Amino acid sequence: MYYVTMRDEFMSGWGQARDLINIMLVPCDTIEQAEQIENHANDRPEMQNVKICHDAPYYSPDTHLISEKPYHELGGVWIEDGGRL
C-alpha cells in the first residue's frame, strides 16, 4: 500500500478545517497509482508538500483535518492520463 499526502491550502483554515491544516490523503494499491496522483497534485497550485509514503502517515487531530479518499474513488483530473504516464 502507498499513501499520497498533501496539504490543501485552499481548504485549510475554514469550514470543517477551521483553525486546522487540511491534509488530503490518497491510499493507493500500486506505486503507479501513487505516482499518478503525485503528478496531478504537483500540477495543482493549492496542493503543497506532496509526497508518497509507504506507511500510513500520522497527523495530530489537534492541528490537522484529514480528508481521505482512496484512489479507486477518485475521478476527473486526479486519474486522467493527460499524456503523462
C-alpha positions, 0 to 999 in steps of 0.5 A, a space after each residue: 500500500 502507498 499513501 499520497 499526502 498533501 496539504 490543501 491550502 485552499 481548504 485549510 483554515 475554514 469550514 470543517 478545517 477551521 483553525 486546522 491544516 487540511 491534509 488530503 490523503 490518497 491510499 493507493 494499491 500500486 506505486 503507479 497509482 501513487 505516482 499518478 496522483 503525485 503528478 496531478 497534485 504537483 500540477 495543482 497550485 493549492 496542493 503543497 508538500 506532496 509526497 508518497 509514503 509507504 506507511 500510513 502517515 500520522 497527523 495530530 487531530 489537534 492541528 490537522 483535518 484529514 480528508 481521505 479518499 482512496 484512489 479507486 474513488 477518485 475521478 476527473 483530473 486526479 486519474 486522467 492520463 493527460 499524456 503523462 504516464 
